[in-house]
Amino acid sequence: MNVYGTKQIRNVALLGHGGAGKTTLAEAMAFVTGAIGRMGKVTDGNTISDYDKEEIKRHFSISTSLIPLEYEGEDGPIKVNLLDTPGYFDFVGEVEEAISVADAAVIVVNCKAGIEVGTYKAWELCEKYKLPRLFFVTNMDDDQASYRELLLKLEKEFGRKIAPFHLPIRENEKFVGFVNVVKMAGRRFTVNSDYEECEIPEYSKKNLGIAREALMEAVAETSEEYMERYFSGEAFTAEEISAALREHVIEGNIVPVMLGSGLNAQGAKMVLQAIDKYFPSPDHYECIGVDISTGERFTAKYNDKVSLSARVFKTIVDPFIGKYSLLKICTGTLKPDSVIYNVNKDAEEKVGRLYLLRGKDTLEVPELRAGDIGAVSKLNVTQTGDTIALRSAPIVYHKPEISTPYTYMRYKTKSKGDDDKVSNAIAKLMEEDWTLKAVNDTENRQSLLYGIGDQHLEVVVSKLLNRYKVEIQLSKPKFAFRETLRKKVEVQGKYKKQSGGHGQYGDVKMIFEPSGDLETPYIFEENVFGGAVPRNYFPAVEKGIAECVLKGPLAAYPVVGLKATLIDGSYHPVDSSELAFKMAATIAFKKGFMEANPVLLEPIASLKVRVPDKFTGDVMGDLNRRRGRVLGMNSDHHGKQVIEADIPMSELFGYNTDLRSMTGGMGTFEYEFSRYEMAPGDIQKKEVEERASKVDKAVV
């Protein structure tokens, strides 16, 4: 593939709901540009994008794929870096990585299915990153697809920005072409995306007039001169219309709507024409970061004539094709066999060859210029989010904003000897996927796997088996309860043992009571008069308490909020020892704790749920069923409500799936641990019964 300058590059993300037809459109665009000789199908598992075994098996995208295409534009050749993203919400991290380097987006909508949750989410992402976008309406060859109905819905949901650039031409209920609203011309498809001019059908003229008028109004708003000409009835030239529409599309004031059929490659060429005409090259934007040498904010245009800087936005770790770091060049030019400086890690690395990835295929290139996206293999220290630059000009760019995983399961290896293998394999998957997190929960003696949703974790299990030949089992996690006491008791603990020679003797009298501080396991004090217990045995008594609070006598959970005061006791000048007093304190604790009205405390989370207004009643009702306490509700001023609640951590298990089901996938949530509260009686009883075998019953 040729080397392209910054102005010739278009970085475009394909967004939309799962199953809308993004991968099929990418395939069609690759076909019409000659990148592939034959279109593959998602159902056949032979598309460029979905090359991973999991994607082939499941018939949907799991990872973002990069597909560089060469296209002959109006002013010469351009390079389009297509980023084909997954539509299923469990793989949102892949979408966020792609969006962080995209300069524009094509939102794919299935005409028959209409606006889906993924359409809204794609729009929200474009709004957040201020990306120019267009809608491509696919599946137009379906008889049941109503383009006019979809247009009305798009206008209702997204406002007057929506501008149909195409209207369909149908003959005998079949989709055969389209009317180009900008050029006021009919187009009839011949082969795939190729077309010939044709008459505009009578039935299209009314809608065409409305659509055309809206476009001309938008053109007129570009300048006062145009506005005057518009009101005086003067027509604009094709060049003026094109330039004005480009300005509006780049600013986000106009969102074109185009149409076609991905399966038949109809419309793919028009999307490429629109990308060439209306989408910006990277030099429209600025690279924003921090100059490490001064600590000041750094901004620069994408420019290949200055010193090198780039950011790694994605990592691919594959046992067969190796490790690739995908990067976007921000400034300068990257060449093979050069030494780069990783600013985040303060380390230098040697770059070998430079590649473009087209699905799983690698295309070697002589250099990568500012604005382009490429790949480098076998970097040792460089990870996703890192910035590479010259040591003499150290710039750090912001890392991609990736969603935090809140769904988690406990996992165990199926074969005992596979622990290290599983650990290494998960580490490699985490290097690829920032929304995957492995946590070792030492308190509950369990390993936890965090992901965006259940399907995400299911795919991880499958990848571990197919890629790395290790098996894990997922199960419901254990939750970290605590034990505490609710009343004050005074008890004696005596340890006496005689076995010939020196015996063992320790005797303590202690008060156990609530300390009022549930964040501290215990507070130890001594209030002994007259040397009943020698001072040198105090540490042994405290050690006995410190060991006991690790595993409470009620349900073997850690103890918190305990105040233990040593008030009296007795000792033997020969038989007393530190061990004896430690054992005496242990006996006193076990006896006293069970007399002091012990209770279980459960972890409580502070939860925030963001849902569209119409779902707030259902969500609050569900939170009440989960023993949640709704604290309040605030608008986010974008048509959604943020519900705040306190809820037991154990009740959040499976919440992701239920929330999506209640809100049609529109609801999101986040939470963090807040505090411990007393668990209800039925929960306590169940926990105590289940953990009876773990409690140490032996009292010496």
N, C-alpha and C positions, 0 to 999 in steps of 0.2 A: 504493500500500500504506500502511496505517496506521502510525503511530509506536507502538512498544511500549516499555514500561518494563523495567527489568532483570529483575524477577521473572517477566515474561511470556515471556522469551526462553529458547530451548533451542538450544544449539550442538552439533550431532551429526555425527560423522564416520561415513561408511559405509566399512567396511573389509572385506577378504577377499581370497581368491585371485582371480587373473585369470579372468574367465569365470564367476564364481560367481553373478552376477546383481545386482550393486550398482546399476548404471545402470538396469536394468529396474525394480528396487525403487524407486529415486528417481523414475522416470517414473510408476510406479503411485501413489506418494504424492502427486505433483503432480496427477495425474488425480483422485484421490478428494477432494482439497481444493479442486478447481475451478481450480487455477492454469493448467491446460491443458484443452482440450475434448476432446482425442483422444490416446490413448497412441501414442507413436512406438516404433520398434523399432531395436535396435542394428544389426541386419542391413540395415535400410532406410536407416540413416544419418540418421534424423530425430528423434533424442532431444534433450532439452534439454541434457543434460550433454555429450555427445560432438558438439560443433559444429565442432571444428577439422577442416580437410581431411584431416589425417593420421589422425585418429580415425575419420572416416567411411570412409576408404580401408581402414584396417586392422581395423575393427570391434572396437576396444578403446580404453579410456580412456588418455590420455597425460598429461593435466593434471587437477588438482583443479578441479572445478566447484562453484560456490556456487549453491544453489537455496533461496531463502527461501520458506517456505510459511506460510499463515495457517490455523489450525485452531481450531475451537471446543472448548475443553477443558472439564473438569468444573466448574472455577471461573471460566470466562470464556475469552475468546480468548487464544491464545498464538501466538507466532511461532517456527517451527522453521527454523533455518539449517542446511540439509543440506549437508554437504561430501562430495561424491561423489569418492572418490579412485581412482587407478589401482591395479590388482591386480598388474601385472607389475613384477618387482623392479627393472628398469632405471629405473623412474620413482619410486623410493622417496623422493626429495627432495620430490616433490609431496605424498606421504603425510605426511612429517615436518612440512611446513609446515602442513598441515591439522590434524594432531594438536596442534600447538603452540597452537591457538586453540579446539580442541574442548573441551567440558565433559563429553562422554559419547560412546559409540560403539555402533553397531550392526554386529556382525560377521555378514556374510552367508555362509551355507554352502549349497552345492548338495547336496541330500539324496542324490542318486544318486552324486555324486563323493565325498561324505564329507569328512572332515577332510583338507585339503590343506596344502601348505607355507605358503601365504598365510594360512591360518587360524592357524597357530602364530605367524607373524610379527605378525599383527594382535593376538593375545593378548599377545605380548611387549611390543609398543608400549603397550598399555593398562596392563600391569603397570608399565612404566617410568614412565608419566605418571600412574599411579594413577587411571585413568579408569573410572567406572561403565560397564558394557557389557551388552548382551543379544545373544543369538544369534537371527538370523532364518533359519530353515531354508526355503529356497525349492525350487522344482521338485517340490513335493509331488504335482503332477498326473501325474508319471511313474509308471507301474505298477511299475517296477523299484526305486523309491525306498523304502528301509526306514527309517522314522523311529525305530523302537525300537532297531535296530542302531546308528544314528547316536548316539542318546542314550547308549547304553552306552559308545561310543567317547569321546564328549565327557566323560563322567564319569571314564573311565579316564585320559584325558589331562590334564584340568583339575581333577579332584578333586570334592569334595562340594559345591562352590559351585554346580554346575550344577543348575538347578531348572526342570523342564518346566512352563511355565504353560499350555501347550496340548498336547492329544493329538489325533491325527487321527481323523476319522470317514470311513470308506470304505463305499461301497455298490456292489456289482457291480464290485469292483476300481477304482472311481473315487473320487477325493478330492472329497467333497461338503461337508465342514464340519469342525468341531473341537469338542473339549470344553474349556471354560474351567475349569482346575483350581482357580483362585483362587475363582471364584464357583460352582463345582460345577454348571455348566449346559452343555447341548448347544447348539451353534450350527450352523445349516445355511445355506450361502451361497445368496443369491437372485440378486442382480446384482452382479458384481465383489466389492467388499469388504463390501457390505451383507449382513446375515444375519437369520434369524428363529430363535426358540428352538425346540429340538427335544428329543426324548428322548435320554438318554445310552445308547448301545448296550450290551448286556450284555457283549460282548467287551472293552469299555474299562474296565469297573468295577474289575477287579483292579488294573490298572496305575494307574488313577485313585486308588485307595485308597493305593497306595504313594507316588505323587507328592504327594497331598494331605497325607499324614502327614509327609513330609519338610518341606513348607511350614509346617505347623503347629508343628513342632519349631523351625524358624527363627524363627517369630513368638514362640514362648515364650522363646527366648533373649534377646529384646530387654530384658526386665526381670525382676526376681525375682517381682513380682506376677503377671506373665503365666505364669511358670514354675509357680508354685503353682496357678494356675487350670488350667493344662494338665494337671498331674498329678492334679488333683481331678476331671478329666473335664468341666470347664466349657467351653462353646464361646465362641469370640471373635466379636465383631461384625464386619461387613463393613468398617466404618471402622477398627477396630483392626487387622485383617489388612492392609488397604491401607497404613496408616501405618507398621506394622512392616516390611512388605516394602520400602516406599520407603527406610526407614532402612538396611536391609540391602543393598539394591541400590546406593545411593549410596556406602556404605562398601566395596562390592566383596565383601561376604560372600555375596551371592547373585547369580548370573548367570542371568536368565530365558532360557528357550528358547521361541521362538514359531515358528509355521509358516505357510506359505501358498504361493502361486504368483504370482511377479512378473508373468509374462506375462498372467495372467488378472486381475491386480490383487486377488487374494484374499489377505487378511491385511494389506494396507497400512494399513487403518484401525486395526487392532489395534496395529500398531507405533506409530502416532501416539498412540493412547490410552496405550500404555505409556510413550512419551516424555513425555507430559503428566503421567502419574501418578508415575512412578518415577525419572525423570531430574532432576537438579538444574538450577536456573537459575544463571546466572553468579555471583550473589551468595553462593553456597555456598563459592566459592573466594576466595583473596586474590591481588592483583597484587603481584608481588615484583620489586623493582628496586633501583636505587641513586639516592639524592638527590645530584645533582651539586654542589649548593651546600655540602653538609656532608661528602660522601663516605661517608655512612652508609647502611646497608641500609634500604630503604623497603618497607613493606607497607601495603596498603590493601584494603578490600573494594570490590567493584564497586559504585559509587555514583554516580548521575547528578546529585547535588546539590553536588558539590565541583568543584574546578578540573579542567580538561581534561587527560587524558593518553591516549595510544593508541599501539599499535604496528603497524607495517606488516609483515604476514606473507607477502605474496605480491605480485608485480608481473606485470601482463599488458602485453606490448608487441605490438601488432598493427598492421600497416601500414594496415588499413582502419578498425578501431574505435578506434585510438589507444592511449595508455598509461594504464593504470589502476593505482592503488595500492590494494590491498585491506588494510583495517585493522580491528582489533578495538578498540573503545573500552573503555578500562580504567576511567577515572574521568571524571566530568563529562558534558557534552553537546556534540557537534560540530554547528555550524550552518553553512549556506552563507555564502559571501562573508565568511569570517572569516580572520584572519591566524594562522597556526600557526607554532610554533617547532620546527625540527628540532634536537633536542638533540645527536644524534650529529655533525651537520655544522655546528652552531653557525650556522644560517641560518634566516631567516624566509621563509615562502612563503604565497602567497594561495590559499585554497581557494575554488573556484567553486561549482559545484553538487555535491550529494551524491547518490550512487546506491546502489541495490541491484542487484547483477548476478544475473540468473537465466539461467544459461548465457551466451549471447552477448547477451541482451536487457538493456537498462538501464532500471531503474525509478527515477524521481527521487523523493527523500523530503525533507521539510522539516527533519529533524534525525535524528541518530543518538545514542542514549543508551548509557550504560555497559552493557557486556556484549554489545552488538549488533555485527554485522559488516556493513561497507558498503565503498563504494569512492569514491575521489576521482580525478578525471582531471587529466592534464597537470601533475603536480608535477615541477619541474625537477631539484632536487637530491636528493629523497627516494628511497631505495631500500629493497629488502627488508631487514628487520631493524632499520630505524631507528625511533626513538621520537619522537613529536610530543607537545608539551606547551605550557604557557605559559612564556614567558621568566622570569616571576616564580616559577615552581615547576618547575624543570628536573629531570625524572625520566628515568632511562634503564632500560628493561626489557631483559631478556636476549634475545639473538637466538635464533631457532629453531636447534635442533641438527640440522644437515644432514649426511648421509653424505658422506665424502670420496671423490672419484672416483679409481680406480686403474687403470682400463682406458684405454689410449691408443693412438692411431694417428697416423701422419704424414699430413698433408694438403697438397695442392697445388691451386691454382686451375687450372681447365681453360683459361681464357683469360687471357693474360698481363696484360692491362690491367685485370683485375677485382680485383687485390690489395686496393685500398682499399675497394671495395664489399664484398668478402668479410669484411674486417676489421671494417667497420661493422656488417654483418649479424650476425656472430658476437657482437659486443659487445652487440647488442640481445637475442640469444637468451640470453646469459649473464646479462643483467639479469633475465630471467624465470626462469632455471633455475640455481640455485646449485650443482647437481651437474655443470655443464658448465664446462670450463676450457680456455682456449687459451694455449699456452706457446710462446714463440719460443726454440728451442734453437739459439743462435748457434754453439756449438761444432761441432755436426754439420750446421749450415746447413739446418735443417728446422723446419717449423711443426708443433706437436703439438696434438691435440685430445683432452682427457681427458673421460671419461664414466663412468657406472656399469657399462655393459656394451655389447656389440656392437650390440644392438638400439637402445639409446639413441643411439649415434653414427650409426647408419643413419637414424634418424628426424631427427636434426639435419641430415644431408646433404639429406634430402628437404624439410625445412622451408626450408633455404637456397634450394633451387631453386624451390619453389612460392610461398613468401612474398616472397623478395627477388630472385628471378630470377638467382641466381649459382650456378655449379656448382663443386664441389670433388671431388677424387678422394682416397680413403683408401688408404693402403698401409702395409706393415710399417715401423716406425721403424728408424732406424740407432741403434746403441748406442755409447756413449762409451767406447771402449777407450783404453788408455794404453800408452806404450812406456817401457821402462827397460832398464838394462844390468846384467849380473850379475858382471862381473869388471873388474879394474883393468888399464888399458892406458896406454902412453906413446906419443904420436904427434907427428909434426911436420907443420905446415901452412905451406907457403910460397906466397906470391902474388907473382908477378913479371911485370911487363908493360912493354914498351918500345915507344913509338910516336912517336919524334921528340920532342925537348924533354924535359920532365920525364917520367920513367917512374913506375911504381908498384911499391913493394917493401915487403913485410911478411913476417916470418918468426917463427913461434911454435913452441915445444915445450910440449906440455900433457899432463897426466895426467887421464884420465877414469876415474871409479870410482863405485860405488853410494854414495849419501849416507845411505841408511837411512831417509829421510823421504819417503814416497810422496805426501805431501800438498803438497810443495813441488817446483816444476818443477826448479830447479837451485840449487846453491850455488857461488858463484865466489870463488876465492882466488887470490892471486899470491904466488909465492915465488921471485922473480927476484933473483939476486945480480950485483953489479958493473955494473948498468945495461945489461945485454944488450938489454933492451927498455925504452925510456924510460917513466917513470911516466905521462906524459900520453897514452900509447897504451893504458893499462890499460882505461879505459872503453870504448874501441872494441872491444877483445877481448871484454869482457863483453857488449857490444851484439850482437856476432856470435853468441855463445852464446844470448842471450835470444831472438833471432829464430829460431835453429835449433830450439829446444825446442818452438816452436809447432807444428811439423810434422816429426815424426820421419822418419828415412830408411828405417825398416822397413816401415811401412804408412801413413805420413802422419798418424798420431795424435799428440797432444801427448805430450811426454816428461816424465817425473817421476822423482824420486829420483836426480838426477845431481849429482855433485860434479866441478867442473872447476877444475883448478889450473894456472896459468901458471907454468912453472918456468924457461924459457930462451927464447932466440930471438936474432934479430939485426935490425939496421935499417940504413938508408942515410941519411946526413945530408941528402940532397937528395930522393931518390925516395920515402922513407917518408911515409905519411899515415895518418890515421884510417881512411879507407876501405880502404887496403891491409891494415891490421892486422885490421879487421873481416872482410875476405875470407879472410885467413889463418886466423883462428879458425874460420870456417865450414868451410874445407877440412879442418882438423884434426878438427872435430867429426864430420863425415860419415864420415871415414876411421876415426876412433877408435871411434865408436859401433858401427859394423858389425863391428869386431874384438872388441868387449867382450861378446860373447855376448848380443845384444839379445833381449828377449822382449816379448810383448804381455801386458798386464794387463787383466782384465775387471772391470766393476763388480759388486759383490756387494751384495745387499739383505738386510736383516733382516726376515724374514717371520713374521707371526702368522696362523695359520689357526684359526678357531673352528668346530668341527663337533660334531654329536651323537656320543656315545660309539661308536655302532655303525659309524661311518664312519672311525674313526681309522686302522685298518689299511690301507684303500684309499688314504687321503690320504697316509700316510707312504710307502707303496709308490710312489705317483706322484711324490712329492717326490724320492725316490732316483733315479727314472728321469730326472728333470730336473736331475740333478747337485746336488741340494740336500743339505745336511747337517742332519739333525734334531738339535737341541740339547737338547730337553726337551719335556715335556707336563705341563700343569697343568689341574685342573678349575676351571671357572668357577662351580661349585656350583649350576648351573641345568640340569644334565643334559648339559652340553657340555664338550668338551676344547679347550684352547688349545694348539696345536702351534707351537713356535718353531723356526725353521730359518734357516740361511744359504743363499742360493740366487743363482746368477747372474741379473742383471737380464734378460738376453736370454732366459732360460728361463721368465720370467713372461709372455711374450707369449702371449696366448690362454688364460691360466690361469683367468680368470673363467668362461669357458664350460665348461672341463673340470671345474672344481670344482663348478659347479652340476650338471653331468651326473652326477658321482660321488656327490653327496650329495642328489640330488633337489631342489636349490635351497636346502637348509638351511645349506650352508657359506658362511662369509664370510671375507674376508681383508683384511689391511692390511700395508703394508711401507714401509720407508724405506731410502735409500741408506746403506750401512755403510762400505765400504772397497773397495780394489782388490786383486785377487789374480791370480797368474799363471794365464793361460788354458791349458787342455790343448793338447797338440801339434796335434791335428787341427783344433781351433778356430783356433789361430794360423795354421796353414798355409792354411786356407780364407780367413781375413781378409786375409792377405798377398797371396794370389793375386787376390782380388777387388779389392783396392785398389792393385794394381801400377801402374795408369795414373796414380794420384794422387801417386805418389812422385816427387820432384824428383831425377832421376838425374844432372843436370849437376854435375860437380865441376870448378871452374875451375882 
